[in-house]
């Protein structure tokens, strides 16, 4: 019995993308009808839809789906959240880790929801700077915390495999609101994310 993976995609989008990817293959000098490439346009179409599924997700709704009343006001942090995104300038991947913290103001959310917020915005065509602030804004809107901190560290294939071809460069972006705009709280957060053992 043959294994068949079942994933649902918009057939109209798949067909439109397939046609365009066939044209792309022809434009670079390939033969879309040769055996190894017969299913490539469809695979590319599905991969693109998967990698941009964030357009169909709402970060605030995700956070509110697991929102609980708690009278705590200490830092809640999730660090080393893997992220994969696509640079909107060259449509090449960038990937790395996000470190996110917030200080509750009466409400907390499920920890997995913080990671899902990263997926919502990273699974779109992006620039790292905007991705960082979108994550912060969504948490701020949904939970109204005393402060939010977001730091992203990522490698960009648009710098590694083309252009300047710098293999070891890492781009770091940060965004802070509320209590994290104050130096002692921000310093505590930065110290926590720099501690790779905890």
Beta strands, then each sheet from edge to edge (+ up, - down):
strand 1: 67-69
strand 2: 75-87
strand 3: 93-103
strand 4: 107-109
strand 5: 125-126
strand 6: 147-156
strand 7: 171-178
sheet 1: 1+ 4-
sheet 2: 5+ 2+ 3- 6+ 7-
end
